[in-house]
């Protein structure tokens, strides 16, 4: 049986960055990935010459120059800027909430008029917000909450906003400028041709076993590595001994249209409660360096939130007090596993932006390999 310095469980971003640093330091790595391909949720599938983000829209953004320089050393990034729009019963609104949104909603022209309108609408919330609904109204007023937050959020989390904790949206992006750039970060873009090239570079030089469940043969794989880097669900690693952590999952449906431009933008949020999906993604618009007319057909993906059950992909941790208390029990067990490094969104039961995953992996690699 071949021995490796590291057995890396999971072919996503955290595992990839750890693999890159391990190989840079002359270490041997075996990657064990449950899916049939590497990349985790970044994996792209080419359809009609269009890189389709198979597991939802992924726009890379960061203010960390070290992280930006790192990913750009591995792949060429385009200058894509995320400017999604919201569709509420056929009415289109710019996001994040900005002067274009306020002008469309209320016919206001100046930041002062917009501030006054929001101030009037949130005056009814007194004291500390008791739930997500009160929190949202206290931040942006009732009109924006009713049209652009309530239905979308209830679909996303599968429960009424009054039954969701306020801390889920402690902050909402509100801008009193006519700026539709969703992110405030200094750097933003998408790898030209999709994320697969970046993933390939991260895992270059590793032995890889896809379609393989590490936990189904844990003893065998543990015996193959001096160290284990585990990026899967932490409760599954410990056999759900304290119970199962909760997640929200997603289901995707693709449609191929005989048009070069279906919705005019990469991402549309559908905020009405009666529309069963939360987003439509037209993937060709992610490649802002190409003329969208180069491909006469277009792929549009509808994104449906669903209740997670075992066997489904876990996407969003349910970060309420009950689940956080349960996670802390598992985290205490993880600290006792001397040969195992736990990292990434599933092992840490945390929603991570891509740059934060890389930052976390870089920190872990610094502790593991030194600088």
N, C-alpha and C positions, 0 to 999 in steps of 0.2 A: 504494500500500500504506500503510495507516494505521500510524503509529508510536506506540508507547506508551513511557511512562517505565519500566514494568516488565512483563515477561512472567513470569507466575507459573505454574510447572509443577507441577500437583497441587492438587486442591481440598480438601485436608484441613485440619487444625487449624493447622499451622505456616504454610501458605500463606494461610489465612484471616486469621490475626492480622497477618501482614505486609501483606496487602491492606488491612486496616482502617486500619493506621497510614499506609500509603501514601496512601490516599484522604483521610485526615485532614490530610495534609500537601499536599493538592492535586495528587497525582500520578495519572496515568492508568495503568490496569492491564488487561492481557489475561490471563485465566485459561485455561489449557489442561489439561483433565482427561481422562484415559484412560477412566474409567468414564462411564456414561450420566447421572450426576448428581453434584452437589457433595456434600461432606461426608466423603469418605474413609470410614473405618471407623465414623464416628459416624452415618452415614445411617440414617434410620428410615423404614419402610414401614408405612402404616396398613392393618391387616387387621381386619375386624369392629369398627372403631372403636378398635382398640388400636394404639398406636405400637410397632411391632416393631423391635428393635435388629437391623438386618439383618446386621451383621457381628460379632455377639457382644455380651455384656452390657457396657455402659459406665456406670459409676457415677462421677460427678465427686467428687473429694475433694482437699482441700488445706489446708495450714496457712498459706498465703501470702494475707494479707488483700488485697493489691493484685490478685492474680489472681482471688480470689473476688469482689471488688467489680467487676472488669472484666466477668466473665461475667454477673454479675447486672445489670449496666447494659444488657446486650443481650437477656437472656431472664429470665423468672421461673422460679426454681428451687423445687422442692418440698423437703420435709424427709426424703426417703428415706434410710434407714440400712441399709447392707448387712449382713445377718445370714444368710449362706448356711449350708446344712447339708450334711453328707456322708452319702451312702448307701453302706454297705459290706454287701453281701449282705443287704439288707433291714433292717439295723440303722442307725438314724439318729443322727448325732453333730453337735453344734454346732461351728461354726468361727467365729473361729480357735480354736486349742486353748486351752481355758479350764476353769474348774472344772466347768461343765456337761459338758464332754467327759470330764474325768477321773472324775467321779462316774458317768457312764454306763459307762465302760470298767471301772473298778475298784471302784466302790461306795464311794469315799472321800468324805469330807465337808469336810475342812479343807485349806487350802493346804499345811500341813506334811505331811499324809499324801500329797498329790499329789507334792510335791517328793521325798519319800523314795522313792516308787514309781519316778519317773523316774530318780533317782540310782542305784537298784538296777539298772535296765535298761540304763543306758548305761555301767556299770562295765566291761563287756567290751571297750570300745574304748580301746586304749592308744596313746599317741603322736598324731602329726598324722594326721587322717583322710586316707586315700588316694583316696577316691572319694565319690560322693554318698551311697551307702548308709551308709558309716561316719560321714560328717558328720551325716546325719539322726539316726542312732541316738545319736550323742554329744550331740545337742541335746535330743531328746525321748524317747529310749528305744525299745525294740524293738516294743512293742505298737502305739504310734501310727504308727511307721514302717510296720509290716506292713499295718495296716488302712487308714490314711488318707493315706499318702505314696507307697509303693512302686508300686502299680498305676497310680495317677493319673499319676505322674511318668513311668513307662515308656511309657504311652500318649502322653503329651504330647510326649516327645522321641524316641520310636521306638527306644529302646535300653534295655538293662538298666541299673539304677541303679549297678551295679558298674562300668559302662563310662562313666559320666558324671562329669565333674570335680566335686570337692567344692564349688568356689566358687559353683556355681549356687544353692545354699541356704546361704550363709554364716550367715544368720539365719533363724529360724522364729518367727512370733509365738506366744509362750506367755504366758498370763495366769493368774495365780492369783486370779482374781476371777470371779464369775458374770456376765460381760459378753460378750454375743454380737456386739457391734459390731466388724466386721472391721477397720475402719480406725481409726488413732489420730489422724487429722487433725482439726483444729478445725472445719472446714466440710465439708459433705457434702450431696449432693442430685443431682437429675436435672431438666433443664428440663421444665416442664409441657408436655405434648403432644409430647415428644421433642426431639431435637437439631436438627431441620431449621430451626426458627425461628432458633436461634443461628447456624447456618451461613449462613442467608440474610442476617443482619445483618452478619456478617463480610465477606461478598463484595458487599455492597450498593454499587452504583455501578460495578462492574467489568463489562467485556465478558467473556463466558464462551463457551468452545467445549468442550462435553462430547463424549464418544465420540471423542476426538481424541488420537492418539499423537504427542506432541512429538518423540520421537526418530526417528520415521519421516519427519519433514520438518524436521529440526533447523535447517538453514540458513535456511529461510523464516522460522521463528519467531524465531530469533536476530536476523534482520534487522529484525524488527518492534519490538524493545525495546532501550532504552538499557542496561538491566540485566536479568539473568535471575535469578529466584529458583527454584531447582531442589529439589524435595522427593521426587523419585523415587529408585529404587535407584542407588546411586553406581557400582556396577560396570557397569550397563547404560549409563550416561552415557558411560563410557570404552570402550564396546564390548567389555567383558569381557577387556581386553587382558592382565590378569594371571590370569584365571580367574574363575569364578563364586563369589560368596559364597553360603553355605548358609543356608536358612531352614526353619522349620516352617510349614506352612500349615494351614488349617481347611476343613472342609466342613460345611454346615449343612442340616439337614432339618427342615421344619416339619410339625406335625400340628395339626389343628383339632379340638377336642373339644367335644361337646355337654354341657358342664358349666360352671358359673361359677367353679370352683376345682379345678384338677387336682392341684397338689402343695403348695399352702398357703404357698409362698414363691417369690421370684423365681428364685433360683439354687440348684440341687442339684448338688453334685459327686459323681460316681459313681466310687468309688475302687477297685473290684474290677477286676483286670486283664482278666477275661473279658468285661466289659461294654465294647463297642467304642467308646462315646462317653464323653467326660469330663464333660460338663455337660448338664443340661436347664434351659432358661430359660423361665419362664412370665411373659411380658412384662407382663401386666396388673398384676402386683404391684409393678412399678416406680412406678406412679402411686399413691402412698400417700394422695393427697388425695381420691381417689374410692373409692366403695364398689365392690369387685370384683364385686358382684352386679348392678351396672348393666349389665354385658354378659353375657348368658346363655351365651355360648360363650367359649372361651379358646384362645389360640395358644401352643403349646409347641415350642421349637426344641431339637433335639439337636445337639450340637457334637462333631464327629469330627476329631481331629488327623490330618493326612496329611503325607507327605513332599512337600516343595515341588519342583515342576518348573517350568521356564520356561513362562509363560502363566498360572500360578496366582497368586493373591494371596499375597505374602510377608507373614507375620504376625510371626513370632518369629525374630530373628537367633540363629544358633547360636554363642553367644559362647565358643567354645573358642579355644585358643591359635592354631591354624592359621588360623581365620577372622579373628581379630583381627590377625594378622600381615598377612594379605591386605588387610584393610580399611586398615591403615596405609599400604600402598602406594598405594591409591586416594586416601586423604586427602592424601597428599603431592602427587599430581597436582592435586587440587582446589584446593590452596593457590595454584597457579600460574594458575588461571583468574580473571583480574582482573575480568571482567564478570559472573561468576556467583557467587551466594551459595548455598551448599549448607546445607540445614537440614531438621530433622525426623527421624523414626525411620529411614526408608529411606536418606536421604542421609547420615546419620551412623551407620548400622548399629548402632542402639541401641534397646533396649526403653525406651519413654517412657510414664510416666503422663501423662494429659491436662494436668494442671497444670504438669508439667515442660516439656511441649512449649510451652505458653503462655509460661512463664518464659523459655525459650530464645528464642522469637520476639520477646518484649518486649526482651530484651537486644540481639538482632540489629537490631531496629527502632531502638533507642536509638543504636546505632552508625551506622545508615544515615541516620536523619533528624534525629538530635540530640534533645534533650529540650525 
